[in-house]
Amino acid sequence: MNDYNATLLDGELKAAGLLIHGCASTGRIDWISPPSAADLATAQAVLMAHNPNKPTRLEQIRAKRKAGGKLTAEEQQEVLDLLMGM
């Protein structure tokens, strides 16, 4: 059984354009509606490429700030979007 970073995987699946409610660390995907064959193929490709140890975008931004880096306007907007659940 593979272990996945559910938070990271959720973002990757949604970034791939898949309409999901969420996912689990087991790789289970909770679809909003039954997936098409193309959706399943896309999800499989995302699962295969997933690196559970890769930091999430928010973790990357936090690390940059902790190291004294200044956030770009785009990164600031990303933080706001994450906080707003967008």
Steps between C-alpha positions, in 0.01 A plus 500: 500500500631845412490788743413842367513850643125562488528879517752513219321236294169685532660811354667305221176328400308828500779674308462226237140616457337206679173570680548336838383553855836384631724198541660281764859406584422157355444658157122465516334781307159635597344611173228765478333291226596174333829551314536450125765271355709810426463616862615161626800506266593851615462400866720195446770716339485742795523212749801354317682835493415589862791551738365489858817661634480808281403802709162654428496846345409651837793318663730636229376854562536459879858379456579800280363740763679317782826540308434874481382508141245753382187366332416611149155641427412166338604307813303738720193435284561124525498527880175696492345249261607212725353671805176567316482140376525594135 
